Amino acid sequence: MKLRTGLLLGVAFAAGITVGPQASRLAHRHGFQFLPAAWAQTGGNSETYRLLKLFGDVFDRVRAEYVEPVSDRDLIENAINGMLTGLDPHSNYMNAKSYGDMQVQTRGEFGGLGIEVTQENGYIKVISPIDDTPAYRAGVKAGDLILALDGQTVQGLSLNDAVDKMRGIANSRIKLTIKREGVDKPVELSMNREVIKVQVIKSHLEGNDIAYIRMTGFTEQTESGLRKAMQTLRQQGGDRLRGVVLDMRNNPGGLLDQAVAVSDDFIAQGEIVSTRARHTEDSQRWDAKDGDITGGLPLVVLINGGSASASEIVAGALQDHRRAVVIGTRSFGKGSVQTVIPLEGNGAMRLTTARYYTPSGRSIQGLGITPDIEVRSSRTETAHFGPEREADLNRVLQNTGGTPQQSAPPRTDLPQIARDIPKLPPEGFPAYDQTKPETDFQLQQALTVVRSMAVSKRASR
């Protein structure tokens, strides 16, 4: 049985930990009771037995008297998912189809619209649209709440059911009804489904001297794509290359091993991240191996409220090691790790099994990564409809086990120009256009900082 550890935000659409004792099957008339085998043999915990009998009685009554026939599988799967989703926002059950979809997603190719989503308060919340997908081109934005699909409300649907409705054959049309921050009326967006092949790494040269690398997720292709992009940009830039900007804004996370590998590409030695599980023997630590794919070039990392999980591991490691200057706004704040545990013949469960900590021992759970230089994308601050970050979700894990400090110590190694970087765009700054980097205020400030770092580095030689 293969367990895959990741840091997904409960995302089902883009959606050594062992399994505990299995419940034995006890026939109970035409229904079921569930009692762990060890307890059945020893007499065990009477309160637990009473509660499990209660579950069997409810199952039996629903099965016999619900207004319409319902399958045993649906009842059991709904109960399992309720047990897991009641723990925290990121644990859930996946049936065989959903589990297959998740495996396809982590390989970087899947069918649908191209949005990362989670569920909150009965609605489907957009974590981030994926670049160059139907959802992205139609104007879906991070933070949007999906109220209805083709005119039918999503309330009452599980996340997996809603995802199934958004999936479909290529070129079939779907309409999303959305609640958006600062907009009084629902927004309706129509788009055609496509086979989504996620290009998680995009790169180009900015001004012929800065390597710009955008990372949109952490799939199995992320670290290898990063290495290829950096190699190409170094060849293109040659002796002119002066620095690197790693853009992880609206990157919702993904696989833990990829977050470790990406961090290792920039850090020559020392701890990258550690995880602490319920049992001490299951805790782990990852250390960097020698080498830096940039050759030691100055590095700036861009983050925002949509940067979560694996993105925060990378940003936290680079920040703690003083390997990069982090610019933007505070990140999402997901400091937990999920393990995907296959269930024989019945899909899998995604279970929160550990908290993770940055090299300095910080837990960013519910807090996020505070940038070294705060820069906002626009001058307007709109009221948020629904949760904005991890701390706003229901049943979030507590921030425990880390060092008392809630953010990195103040930097004393920032370039002198850092004090002059404005937090807000000036009045009249052009509206953001994804095809025009000059309208991206955060990116422009990142380029200013990384070029200043390059000048300082040359002067100190």
Order of alpha helices (4+ residues) and beta strands (2+ residues): beta-beta-beta-alpha-alpha-alpha-beta-alpha-beta-beta-beta-alpha-beta-beta-alpha-beta-beta-beta-beta-beta-alpha-beta-alpha-beta-beta-beta-alpha-beta-beta-beta-beta-alpha
